Amino acid sequence: MVPVRAATRRARAARSATAPGGLRRLRDRTRPGLRVLFVGINPGIRSATIGHHYAGYSNRFWKLLRDSNLVPVLLTCEQDVRLPEWGYGLTNLVARPTRGIGDLTRDEYAAGRRTLLRKINRFRPEVVALVGVTLHHVLFPRKARDRSAAREPLRLGLQAGDLHGARVFVLPNPSGRNANFSYAQILAAFRSLKDNLDRSPTKTEIKQRGSRSMTPTPRPKTPPR
């Protein structure tokens, strides 16, 4: 006979791993020491169904990674578990899969923001790449209001400010349904991220430089008189 407490814990775990409609919640692809943490808004139905990120038939995320030279090979969504090999991680602001972001609620955005900040604080990526301009509006609502008042559009690329010390980089949504940007414009944004990484030393390189600068320089020996 299974103890009541153990059965309750298992039931809670099963509910937390399952999204509404019987879809499995999409697992993050993360680990400490990431160079870039790519953050999506929430999984689509196909991604949740097959258990892999950016799996929509019209999504160009994996092609963009290769075309921008962020990775040296063309990966498929089924190979998303390999992305940390290059120092990249994958997560979403909201875990619940939907057919579109219009189905998400304000409470879900607010809860997702808190969860994301905890993840960033835990994994300490160098860059948080927001895959979709909507994410910046959610994470930086005050800046979004100021831009709206000034009628200034959000610029893609590196942003002012940070999230727990991580640089913030905005990318367009790579879905083929995104009519606001052409493939060439989206690719240019991904290439800009690659250029930014190439120009910035890694945390390991910074630590090595710091340790070298702290090493005392040996004094020349004084010749005997």
C-alpha positions as CSV (number, residue, x, y, z in Angstrom):
1,M,0.0,0.0,0.0
2,V,1.4,3.4,-1.0
3,P,1.6,5.9,1.9
4,V,-0.8,8.8,1.5
5,R,1.9,11.5,1.6
6,A,4.0,9.7,-1.1
7,A,0.9,9.3,-3.3
8,T,0.1,13.0,-2.9
9,R,3.6,14.0,-3.8
10,R,3.5,11.9,-7.0
11,A,0.1,13.3,-8.0
12,R,1.5,16.9,-7.5
13,A,4.6,16.1,-9.6
14,A,2.4,14.6,-12.4
15,R,0.2,17.7,-12.4
16,S,3.2,20.0,-12.5
17,A,4.7,18.1,-15.5
18,T,1.4,18.1,-17.4
19,A,-0.1,21.2,-19.1
20,P,-3.8,21.7,-19.6
21,G,-5.2,19.4,-22.3
22,G,-2.9,16.6,-21.4
23,L,0.2,18.1,-23.0
24,R,3.5,17.6,-21.3
25,R,5.3,20.7,-20.0
26,L,8.4,21.5,-22.1
27,R,11.6,20.9,-20.2
28,D,14.3,23.7,-20.2
29,R,17.6,23.1,-21.8
30,T,19.9,24.8,-19.3
31,R,23.0,24.4,-17.2
32,P,25.2,26.7,-15.2
33,G,27.8,28.8,-17.0
34,L,25.7,29.5,-20.1
35,R,26.8,32.2,-22.5
36,V,23.3,32.9,-23.8
37,L,19.9,31.9,-22.3
38,F,17.3,32.1,-25.1
39,V,13.9,33.0,-23.6
40,G,10.7,32.3,-25.6
41,I,7.3,33.6,-24.6
42,N,5.6,30.1,-24.2
43,P,5.6,26.8,-26.0
44,G,3.4,26.2,-29.0
45,I,1.2,23.2,-29.2
46,R,3.5,21.2,-31.5
47,S,6.5,21.9,-29.3
48,A,4.6,20.7,-26.2
49,T,3.3,17.6,-28.1
50,I,6.7,16.3,-29.2
51,G,8.7,17.7,-26.3
52,H,11.1,20.0,-28.1
53,H,11.7,23.7,-28.4
54,Y,10.8,25.8,-31.5
55,A,9.2,22.8,-33.2
56,G,6.5,24.7,-35.2
57,Y,6.5,23.9,-38.9
58,S,7.1,27.5,-39.8
59,N,9.6,28.3,-37.1
60,R,13.1,29.3,-38.4
61,F,14.9,29.3,-35.0
62,W,17.2,26.4,-35.8
63,K,18.0,27.6,-39.3
64,L,18.8,31.1,-37.9
65,L,21.3,29.6,-35.4
66,R,23.2,28.0,-38.3
67,D,22.9,30.8,-40.8
68,S,24.2,33.3,-38.2
69,N,27.1,31.0,-37.2
70,L,25.9,30.8,-33.6
71,V,26.3,27.0,-34.1
72,P,28.5,25.3,-36.6
73,V,25.9,22.7,-37.7
74,L,22.2,22.7,-38.7
75,L,20.3,21.3,-35.7
76,T,16.7,20.1,-35.7
77,C,14.3,20.7,-32.8
78,E,14.8,17.1,-31.7
79,Q,18.4,18.0,-31.1
80,D,17.6,20.9,-28.7
81,V,19.3,19.0,-25.9
82,R,22.6,19.6,-27.6
83,L,22.4,23.4,-27.5
84,P,24.3,23.7,-24.1
85,E,27.3,22.1,-25.9
86,W,27.9,25.6,-27.4
87,G,27.0,27.4,-24.2
88,Y,23.4,28.2,-25.1
89,G,20.2,27.4,-23.1
90,L,16.5,27.4,-23.7
91,T,13.6,28.4,-21.5
92,N,10.2,30.1,-21.7
93,L,8.6,32.9,-19.8
94,V,5.4,31.0,-19.4
95,A,5.4,27.2,-19.3
96,R,1.8,26.7,-20.4
97,P,1.5,25.8,-24.1
98,T,-1.1,27.7,-26.2
99,R,-1.9,28.2,-29.8
100,G,-1.0,31.9,-29.5
101,I,0.2,34.4,-26.9
102,G,-3.3,35.9,-26.9
103,D,-4.4,33.0,-24.7
104,L,-2.0,34.0,-21.9
105,T,-3.1,36.0,-18.9
106,R,-1.5,38.9,-17.0
107,D,-1.1,36.7,-14.0
108,E,0.8,34.2,-16.1
109,Y,3.1,36.9,-17.4
110,A,3.7,38.1,-13.8
111,A,4.4,34.7,-12.4
112,G,6.6,33.8,-15.4
113,R,8.6,37.0,-14.8
114,R,9.4,36.0,-11.2
115,T,10.3,32.4,-12.3
116,L,12.6,33.6,-15.1
117,L,14.4,36.0,-12.8
118,R,15.1,33.1,-10.4
119,K,16.4,31.0,-13.3
120,I,18.7,33.8,-14.4
121,N,20.0,34.3,-10.8
122,R,20.7,30.5,-10.6
123,F,22.3,29.9,-14.0
124,R,24.0,33.3,-14.4
125,P,24.1,33.5,-18.2
126,E,26.2,36.2,-19.8
127,V,23.4,37.2,-22.1
128,V,19.6,36.8,-21.9
129,A,18.3,36.7,-25.4
130,L,14.6,37.6,-25.6
131,V,13.1,35.8,-28.6
132,G,10.3,38.2,-29.3
133,V,9.8,41.9,-28.6
134,T,6.8,41.2,-26.4
135,L,9.2,39.7,-23.8
136,H,10.9,43.0,-23.3
137,H,7.6,44.8,-22.7
138,V,6.8,42.2,-20.0
139,L,10.2,42.2,-18.3
140,F,10.7,46.0,-18.5
141,P,7.1,47.5,-18.2
142,R,8.3,50.9,-17.1
143,K,10.5,51.3,-20.2
144,A,7.7,50.1,-22.3
145,R,5.4,52.8,-20.9
146,D,8.1,55.4,-21.5
147,R,8.6,54.3,-25.1
148,S,4.8,54.3,-25.7
149,A,4.5,57.8,-24.3
150,A,7.3,59.0,-26.5
151,R,6.1,56.9,-29.5
152,E,9.4,55.3,-29.8
153,P,9.6,51.7,-31.1
154,L,11.8,49.1,-29.3
155,R,15.1,48.7,-31.1
156,L,16.4,45.2,-31.6
157,G,19.7,44.1,-30.3
158,L,21.6,44.9,-27.1
159,Q,19.5,46.9,-24.5
160,A,20.4,49.3,-21.8
161,G,20.2,47.7,-18.3
162,D,20.6,44.0,-17.3
163,L,18.8,41.1,-15.5
164,H,20.8,39.9,-12.5
165,G,24.0,41.0,-14.2
166,A,23.2,39.4,-17.6
167,R,23.2,41.6,-20.7
168,V,19.8,41.8,-22.4
169,F,19.5,41.2,-26.2
170,V,16.2,41.4,-28.1
171,L,15.6,39.2,-31.1
172,P,12.5,39.1,-33.4
173,N,10.2,36.1,-33.0
174,P,11.5,33.6,-35.6
175,S,8.0,32.2,-36.4
176,G,7.1,32.2,-40.0
177,R,3.8,33.9,-38.9
178,N,5.8,37.0,-37.8
179,A,4.9,39.5,-40.5
180,N,6.7,42.4,-38.9
181,F,10.2,41.2,-39.9
182,S,11.6,39.6,-43.0
183,Y,13.9,36.6,-42.7
184,A,16.8,38.9,-43.7
185,Q,16.0,41.3,-40.8
186,I,15.7,38.4,-38.3
187,L,18.9,36.9,-39.5
188,A,20.7,40.3,-39.1
189,A,19.5,40.4,-35.5
190,F,20.9,36.9,-34.8
191,R,24.2,37.8,-36.5
192,S,24.4,40.9,-34.3
193,L,24.1,38.6,-31.3
194,K,26.9,36.5,-32.7
195,D,29.1,39.6,-33.2
196,N,28.3,40.8,-29.7
197,L,29.5,37.5,-28.2
198,D,32.6,37.5,-30.4
199,R,33.6,40.9,-29.1
200,S,32.9,40.1,-25.4
201,P,35.2,38.0,-23.3
202,T,33.7,35.0,-21.6
203,K,33.4,34.8,-17.8
204,T,36.2,32.3,-17.8
205,E,38.5,34.6,-19.7
206,I,37.7,37.5,-17.4
207,K,38.5,35.3,-14.4
208,Q,41.8,34.2,-16.0
209,R,42.8,37.8,-16.6
210,G,41.9,38.7,-13.0
211,S,44.0,35.9,-11.6
212,R,47.0,36.9,-13.8
213,S,46.7,40.5,-12.7
214,M,46.7,39.4,-9.0
215,T,49.8,37.3,-9.4
216,P,52.7,39.2,-7.9
217,T,55.6,40.0,-10.2
218,P,58.8,38.5,-8.9
219,R,61.4,41.1,-7.9
220,P,64.7,40.9,-9.6
221,K,67.4,39.5,-7.3
222,T,69.9,42.0,-6.0
223,P,73.4,41.0,-7.0
224,P,75.8,40.4,-4.1
225,R,78.1,43.3,-3.3
